[in-house]
Amino acid sequence: MKVQTLLLLGLASFLSAPLALADQGIVATPTVVVKGQTVKLEWYITGDKVVLSGGRFGKGVVVTGKTQAIDRPLQTTRYVLDDYYHVNNPLGSGKPAVQRLHTRYSVVVKVFTMPPLAVYHAGKDWTVDYVKGWKAYPIKTPDGIPHGLVFFQPEEDSLERLGVAMLSASNKTAETLMEDVEADIPQHYKDVKTISRDSITFCGEPAVRLVFEATDPAGRRIESIVLAFVHDGMGYVVSGRTSDSEFDVRHLLLDKLVESFKPGDQRTAYSIK
């Protein structure tokens, strides 16, 4: 099956949140997490009194002399760092000899609650997790490969969805498979911008992971991750997409779904544990 056909049918769509600086003064890593995931808070403030509040720190814990702390937020949380310090003013400045000052910094950590997942078994060919309640849409492919193309989405042509394509790729590598995908993207999306492109290892095989944003034919701005690799002579393109405005949070779900994919052994019977 041609990769062009895969993209024409809508295959597309993601990254763990990077270190981010908010309001200066305090940093959270990462800034988007699943419920209960560890967040590292760091700051470089030296004052007479430094107070950290939010999350498990409640209305405030004195952290003077420290430069970091950790938390496991259960909901979206704003962490606030209050710095109380003094300055000595020169004589004749018209200001008090010692002036008390206060500066406040903050950073927001978004918390995403992972929805219940289900497992789709494509015979002996592959398995993947999808959101429970989403529907599976198998598409008959020209080459007749069973389970050659399946979409998972709340309803047909949903903005957010997961897609799995399997095609014969005896003469392909992960790199050439992804090159085919990249060459075809502009034919089906406008204003395409590559966010990242990385060579990785997936399921013990060389793979290429592409993240891009674009405008689909319906005028919707999407952000997408595409994973391509070859295993036992078969090529796999696993992708997910969502609204670019929700990508900073929803990518946690899409990452989990894409990374759950497991190919079957095309040379032997494939059993699911």
Secondary structure, DSSP 8 states (H G I E B T S, - for coil): --HHHHHHTT---------EEETTTEEEESSEEETT--EEEEE----SEEEEESGGGTT-EE-TT--EEEE--SS-EEEEEEEEEEEE--TTSSS-SEEEEEEEEEEEEEEE----EEEEEETTTEEEEEETT-EEEE---TT--TT-EEEEESSTT-SSEEEEEEEE-TT--HHHHHHHHHHHGGGT-EEEEEEEEEEEEETTEEEEEEEEEEE-TTS-EEEEEEEEEEETTEEEEEEEEEETTTHHHHHHHHHHHHHT-EE--TTS-----
